[in-house]
């Protein structure tokens, strides 16, 4: 219920993601590229018999924490109408901000003498929605770092880093409203992502559920076992779906489609609420 293609920051084209999903033995897969559903048509055309595609995306949100800082929050949106004006306008604004943010990050990296250029980043993105992972891959290609994940630290692209640039993102309650208005179904992505640091507090998850949140990722590669148990309990108490997913980004995450899965009951709980679009079966 959470995967990425080259339409955003995954390494594989949507058709290849579908091929790998079939090889992994999945019954259904949601394509959830960042702030875009541009890869859905290609993915749908590449479906093999028996594999179901859930059209979706991952919306960039931002939430103020008790520490006074603003933290990144990601909202998965499933089965929405991509032509709904409010949601479409916000997605366009996020993508535009993402592009300008990446350009400014590259300018700062160039000023630091890294040798990273916009031409490199654009070539890696290959027409997809540009983001920090593309910049990180360009840094690896330039020999600045050894692995992409090293870019997301205060040494480089994380808040406080010399090449960090703030971004435009939505308030999650507003984002939930936009998704619901488009007939879609919203779920919270990796809220307690283990070593990532800040966690979405339980009272905040409850507030989002009251605003229309339909699910929360429980089984995610970055969630520790104790966190999974807690999140599963929270989902059950709130009456929302507890999801499992790989958050696969192709070679960046080791082609891990199917490493975590969602139960049929939770899947049906999500699909039953959708009015904006329907799953597509090969």
ABEGO torsion letter per residue (X at the ends): XBBBBAABABABBAAAAAAAAAAAGBABBBBBBBGBAAAAAAAAAABBBGBBBBBBBBBBBBBBBAAGBBBBBBBBBBGBBAABAAAAAAAAAAAAAAAAAAAAAAAAAAAAGAGBBAAAAAAAAGGBBBBAAAAAAAAAAAGABABAAAABBAABABBGBAABBBBBBBBAAAAAAAAAAAGBBBBBBGABBEAAEBBBBAAAAAAAAAAGBABBBABBAABBAAAAAAAAAAAAAAGBBBBBBAGBAEAAAGGABGABBBBAAAAAAAAAABAABBBBBX
